Each structure stands twice: as C-alpha cells, then as structure tokens.
Amino acid sequence: MRREALINARKRKNMTQDQLAEAIGITRAYLSNIERGACPPSLRVAQALSGVLGESTDVLFPANNVQNMSDQHTA
C-alpha cells in the first residue's frame, strides 16, 4: 500500500526524497521503501517525518504500520 498522505505532505513542502531523508537522518532508499509501503517506519522515523512535514503520525501512517522498535535504517 502506497503512503499517499506521506507523499502528498512531502510534495506540499516542496521537498525531494533526498531532502526529507537528510532532514530526518535516514537514507533516501529507506524513505522510498516507506513511501512505497515496502516497509513500515520505526516509531522514531514516523515521529521525525511528522515533525518535519507538520502532519500527525495518525494522518501519515496507520497506527498498526509503525514499528515500535529501534531504527536500523539510519544514514
């Protein structure tokens, strides 16, 4: 499942995947996988995305798709 809310929020901020990934300290590849729905974000990453994009994590991600564990996909 694609994360349309995440993609739309990033585009509203006029940010590329590279810019957003750098802003929160993850790789562009990890962000791409999150946007495509290939892997869920960790809780830390979901919160960081929410903060940078100015959207609630509830809006960006369904609660059951956020991993409550340490992020292992940092840059």
N, C-alpha and C positions, 0 to 999 in steps of 0.2 A: 504494500500500500504506500503510495507516494504521500509525502507530507506537504500537501498543497498550502496549508496555513504557514508552514515554515518558509517555503519557497517564496510565497507572496509577501510575507513580512520582510524577508531579506531584500527582495526587489523594491519594496516601498522605501527601504533605507538606502537604495541605490548602492548596494554592496554586492561585490562578486563573492563567489565561494571562497576564493583566496583571501579576500579582505576579512570576511567574517571568521573564517577559520583562524587566521592570525590574531584577530581581536580576542578570541577566547582561548587560544593556546592549543589548538588541535590541528591535525593535518587536513588539507583540502580533501584528500581521499576519504577520510573518516566522515567529514561533513557531507560529502557526496553520497556516501552509503546511508547516512541518516536521512537525507532528503529523498532518496530512492526507496526508503523503507527496508533496505537490506539489513540494517542492524539498528537496534534501538540505542538512544543515547544513554549514557550514565546519568545519574541524578545531577552530578556536578556540571556536566555539559549542558543538560537541559536547562538548568538554572542560569548558566552563563549565557546561553542563547536567548533566553527570556529577558535577561537584563539588557543585553546589547540591542535586541530588537524591540524592546519596550512592549512585549506581549506576555501574557500569563502563560506559564507552562501548561496549564489546563487547555488553553487555546491551541498552543503549538503541538502538544503531544497528548494522546490519551494516557491516563494515569497508568494503565497496565502495560504500556510500552516503554516506560522509563526504568532503566536498571538501577536499583539502589545498591550500587557497588562502586568500588574504586575504578576510576577511568584508566584504561590501559592503552588508550589511543592518542596520547598527547604527542605533540610535536617534539 
